Amino acid sequence: MKNIIFLIATLLLFSCKKEVKEKNGLDKPKKSSDSLVYSSTALQPHLKFNSEYSEYELTGLKNSSTFTSKDINFPVKENDFNYNKSNDFDYYTISNFDIDKVHYKIIAYNSYGENDSKVLNVQLNSYISDKQIDALLLDCRFTFETEYYRLFKIKNNSTIDIKKIAVDSLLYNEEGDIIGKKTVNDTTIETVQYQIKKTGHFIKL
């Protein structure tokens, strides 16, 4: 009889400890800071390379929107080449997410590069009550003598990693004329990181 009472008491004690542990959230899996909100990998299905014109096109996206004058004039961080938005191109919203009271929108659009070639841009915008707070260029893709593109990750811990990649594959003579392609491409990589603040601003780290 004593053994039965002891066994019941032990089971009740274990059950109570488990319940308290679950209420305190100790058993709940924590979100990894490396988990992604969005990345360039998710963007790949919407990218198509036009080999005839050596430029990237957007595919599989619907319901384009027209840039307003405010959209066009809003400053964009990490826009290294100043390939700005144009009335000649619409944009597509490819993802939305919210952090606290701030709404974020990832858009993709074309702009003009060297010699009016097309450049593909991917941009992250932040809004509070429909008012734009900040803008960050996540990706910029073009091929004009040098192939340039970016890889990016928007992480669950509110950081953004951007890897800028430039590939130089052409050979030049002393006069600067293209005479062929290199056996091994010259590739340069620059990495930058941003923090998403609660105010909706993107701050370079």
C-alpha positions, 0 to 999 in steps of 0.5 A: 500500500505504501509503495502504491501511495509513493508511486502516485505521489512521484507521478503527481510531482513529475506531472506538476514539474512538467506543467510548470516547465511548459508554462514557463516556456522552457520546453518551447523550441527557440527560433534560430537567429539564422532562420530566414525571413527572405533571401535571394534563394527564394527570389531565384524562380522569378529571375530569368537571364536573357542571353540574347541581350545579356540581361535579367528579366522578371518572370512569374510575377503578377499585378505590377504597380506604377512608381509615384514621384515620391517612390522615384525620388526616395533615397535608396541605401547601398545604391552604389551605381545610382541606377535609379527607378524610372517611369519607364518601368513598373515594379512587382511586390514579391514579399511582405512581412511585419516586425512590430508596428513596421510593415516591410515590402520587398519589390523588384524592378528594372532600371537603366544602366550603362548604354541604356542596358537593363538593370534588375534591382530588388529593394526592401522598403519599410513603412509605418502607417503607409508612410515610407521610412527607409529603403535598402537595395538588396540586389542589383544585377547587370552584365556590362563588361563586368557581371555584377550581382548580389546575394542577400539574407534577411534574418529572423534576428533583424539583420540583413547580410548582403554579398556583392559579387563582381565577375570580370571575365574579359581580356583587354589589349593596351588600347582597351579593346576586348580581345577575348575571355580570361581562362580564370575569371577575376572575382571580387566579393564585398560583404555588408551587414545592416540592422533593422531597427524598431523604427523601421530604419536600416542601419549599416553595421 
